Amino acid sequence: MEWRHGVMVLRAKSLSESARYGAGRATAFDFAGSGGRQTWIGTVALQPDAKTGAHHHGRHEVAVYVVSGRSEIRWGERLEFAAQVGAGDFVYFAPQVPHQERNLSASEKVSFVVVRSDNEGIKVDLEVVPVEQPEEVF
Protein backbone atom coordinates (compact mmCIF):
# COMPACT_ATOMS: atom_id res chain seq x y z
CA MET A 1 0.00 0.00 0.00
CA GLU A 2 1.19 3.50 -0.75
CA TRP A 3 0.91 5.21 2.66
CA ARG A 4 0.49 8.65 1.16
CA HIS A 5 -3.03 7.65 0.07
CA GLY A 6 -3.91 5.77 3.29
CA VAL A 7 -5.61 8.80 4.86
CA MET A 8 -8.17 11.11 3.27
CA VAL A 9 -9.22 14.51 4.59
CA LEU A 10 -12.42 16.25 3.58
CA ARG A 11 -12.67 19.90 4.56
CA ALA A 12 -15.92 21.11 6.10
CA LYS A 13 -16.32 23.75 3.39
CA SER A 14 -16.36 21.09 0.65
CA LEU A 15 -18.96 19.05 2.50
CA SER A 16 -21.27 22.00 3.10
CA GLU A 17 -20.99 23.00 -0.57
CA SER A 18 -22.02 19.52 -1.70
CA ALA A 19 -24.98 19.48 0.72
CA ARG A 20 -26.51 22.43 -1.14
CA TYR A 21 -27.17 20.23 -4.15
CA GLY A 22 -29.16 17.51 -2.38
CA ALA A 23 -32.04 17.25 0.01
CA GLY A 24 -29.99 17.81 3.16
CA ARG A 25 -27.66 14.90 2.38
CA ALA A 26 -23.96 15.09 1.46
CA THR A 27 -21.46 12.32 0.78
CA ALA A 28 -18.16 12.66 2.58
CA PHE A 29 -16.56 9.34 1.58
CA ASP A 30 -17.82 6.62 -0.74
CA PHE A 31 -15.22 3.87 -0.91
CA ALA A 32 -16.58 1.83 -3.85
CA GLY A 33 -13.77 0.87 -6.19
CA SER A 34 -11.05 2.44 -4.03
CA GLY A 35 -9.71 -0.74 -2.48
CA GLY A 36 -11.44 0.15 0.78
CA ARG A 37 -14.50 -1.47 2.19
CA GLN A 38 -17.87 -0.60 0.75
CA THR A 39 -18.77 2.06 3.27
CA TRP A 40 -20.68 5.30 2.86
CA ILE A 41 -20.02 8.21 5.22
CA GLY A 42 -21.85 11.50 4.97
CA THR A 43 -24.10 14.04 6.59
CA VAL A 44 -27.85 14.42 6.78
CA ALA A 45 -29.72 17.52 7.97
CA LEU A 46 -33.40 17.78 8.79
CA GLN A 47 -34.92 21.24 8.60
CA PRO A 48 -37.07 22.59 11.48
CA ASP A 49 -40.27 20.58 12.02
CA ALA A 50 -39.27 18.19 9.19
CA LYS A 51 -39.50 14.42 9.30
CA THR A 52 -38.60 11.60 6.97
CA GLY A 53 -41.16 9.14 5.72
CA ALA A 54 -41.08 5.64 7.18
CA HIS A 55 -38.31 3.67 5.46
CA HIS A 56 -35.56 1.09 5.91
CA HIS A 57 -32.15 0.55 4.31
CA GLY A 58 -32.44 -3.08 3.23
CA ARG A 59 -29.46 -5.21 4.23
CA HIS A 60 -27.42 -2.19 5.33
CA GLU A 61 -26.47 -1.42 8.90
CA VAL A 62 -26.60 2.30 9.62
CA ALA A 63 -24.97 4.25 12.46
CA VAL A 64 -25.84 7.88 13.15
CA TYR A 65 -24.06 10.46 15.32
CA VAL A 66 -26.14 13.50 16.27
CA VAL A 67 -23.99 16.59 15.75
CA SER A 68 -26.56 19.22 16.73
CA GLY A 69 -30.24 19.60 17.45
CA ARG A 70 -32.83 17.20 18.89
CA SER A 71 -34.59 14.45 17.04
CA GLU A 72 -37.14 11.77 17.70
CA ILE A 73 -36.32 8.40 16.20
CA ARG A 74 -39.32 6.10 15.71
CA TRP A 75 -39.09 2.49 14.61
CA GLY A 76 -41.02 -0.73 14.30
CA GLU A 77 -43.70 -2.11 12.01
CA ARG A 78 -46.01 0.80 12.89
CA LEU A 79 -43.30 3.10 14.30
CA GLU A 80 -44.48 1.99 17.72
CA PHE A 81 -41.17 2.65 19.51
CA ALA A 82 -39.53 6.06 19.98
CA ALA A 83 -36.43 7.63 21.50
CA GLN A 84 -35.39 11.26 21.67
CA VAL A 85 -31.75 11.91 20.81
CA GLY A 86 -29.55 14.99 20.90
CA ALA A 87 -26.05 16.24 20.26
CA GLY A 88 -23.43 13.63 21.14
CA ASP A 89 -25.82 10.65 20.94
CA PHE A 90 -25.34 7.70 18.61
CA VAL A 91 -28.12 5.63 17.01
CA TYR A 92 -27.70 2.22 15.37
CA PHE A 93 -30.22 0.80 12.86
CA ALA A 94 -30.11 -2.93 12.22
CA PRO A 95 -30.86 -4.13 8.67
CA GLN A 96 -34.50 -4.04 7.53
CA VAL A 97 -35.76 -2.05 10.57
CA PRO A 98 -38.53 0.38 9.59
CA HIS A 99 -37.78 3.82 11.03
CA GLN A 100 -38.38 7.55 10.81
CA GLU A 101 -36.45 10.62 11.97
CA ARG A 102 -38.22 13.79 13.10
CA ASN A 103 -36.73 17.17 13.99
CA LEU A 104 -38.19 18.27 17.34
CA SER A 105 -37.33 21.95 16.86
CA ALA A 106 -39.53 24.52 15.14
CA SER A 107 -36.55 26.83 14.60
CA GLU A 108 -33.27 24.86 14.28
CA LYS A 109 -32.15 22.08 11.97
CA VAL A 110 -30.86 18.77 13.32
CA SER A 111 -27.60 17.48 11.84
CA PHE A 112 -26.31 13.91 11.71
CA VAL A 113 -23.13 12.17 10.59
CA VAL A 114 -24.16 8.87 9.01
CA VAL A 115 -22.11 5.72 8.36
CA ARG A 116 -23.65 2.97 6.24
CA SER A 117 -22.25 -0.53 5.78
CA ASP A 118 -22.61 -0.29 2.02
CA ASN A 119 -22.57 2.48 -0.55
CA GLU A 120 -25.53 1.45 -2.69
CA GLY A 121 -27.84 4.01 -1.13
CA ILE A 122 -30.70 1.57 -0.56
CA LYS A 123 -33.74 3.32 0.86
CA VAL A 124 -37.05 1.49 0.82
CA ASP A 125 -39.99 3.84 1.41
CA LEU A 126 -42.83 2.26 3.39
CA GLU A 127 -46.56 2.88 3.56
CA VAL A 128 -47.05 2.91 7.34
CA VAL A 129 -49.89 4.15 9.50
CA PRO A 130 -47.98 5.00 12.69
CA VAL A 131 -49.39 4.39 16.14
CA GLU A 132 -50.57 7.56 17.86
CA GLN A 133 -48.56 7.09 21.05
CA PRO A 134 -45.28 5.21 20.58
CA GLU A 135 -43.62 3.47 23.50
CA GLU A 136 -40.70 5.61 24.71
CA VAL A 137 -37.51 3.55 24.82
CA PHE A 138 -34.35 4.56 26.72
PENOR-V315258 format. One record per residue. PSI is psi in whole degrees, 0 to 359 (999 if undefined). D_LAST is the distance of its C-alpha to the last C-alpha in whole Angstrom. Layout:
# PENOR-V315258
psi | d_last
PSI | D_LAST
PSI | D_LAST
This chain:
# PENOR-V315258
psi | d_last
140 | 44
110 | 45
330 | 43
329 | 43
14 | 41
347 | 38
137 | 36
141 | 36
133 | 35
119 | 34
144 | 35
321 | 32
318 | 35
320 | 36
317 | 32
328 | 32
320 | 36
334 | 34
335 | 31
336 | 34
358 | 35
188 | 32
63 | 30
14 | 27
134 | 27
135 | 29
127 | 30
304 | 30
132 | 31
109 | 32
7 | 34
130 | 35
6 | 39
358 | 39
348 | 39
179 | 35
161 | 32
87 | 31
144 | 28
133 | 28
131 | 26
193 | 26
153 | 24
137 | 23
136 | 23
128 | 22
164 | 25
137 | 24
8 | 23
158 | 23
153 | 21
162 | 21
164 | 23
136 | 21
171 | 22
171 | 21
35 | 23
227 | 25
356 | 25
145 | 23
144 | 20
132 | 19
138 | 17
137 | 16
127 | 16
115 | 16
314 | 19
157 | 19
182 | 18
139 | 15
152 | 14
128 | 12
125 | 11
146 | 12
166 | 13
172 | 15
322 | 19
29 | 18
44 | 15
356 | 14
147 | 10
149 | 9
139 | 6
136 | 8
154 | 10
184 | 13
130 | 16
348 | 15
151 | 12
150 | 13
136 | 12
133 | 13
118 | 15
161 | 17
146 | 20
1 | 21
118 | 18
135 | 18
170 | 16
143 | 17
140 | 16
131 | 17
126 | 18
353 | 17
141 | 20
353 | 24
345 | 25
145 | 24
161 | 23
136 | 20
136 | 21
149 | 19
131 | 21
136 | 21
124 | 22
145 | 23
3 | 25
164 | 28
16 | 30
340 | 31
31 | 29
127 | 28
115 | 26
110 | 26
141 | 26
144 | 25
102 | 26
135 | 23
104 | 23
151 | 20
154 | 18
315 | 19
99 | 16
157 | 13
124 | 10
126 | 7
140 | 4
999 | 0
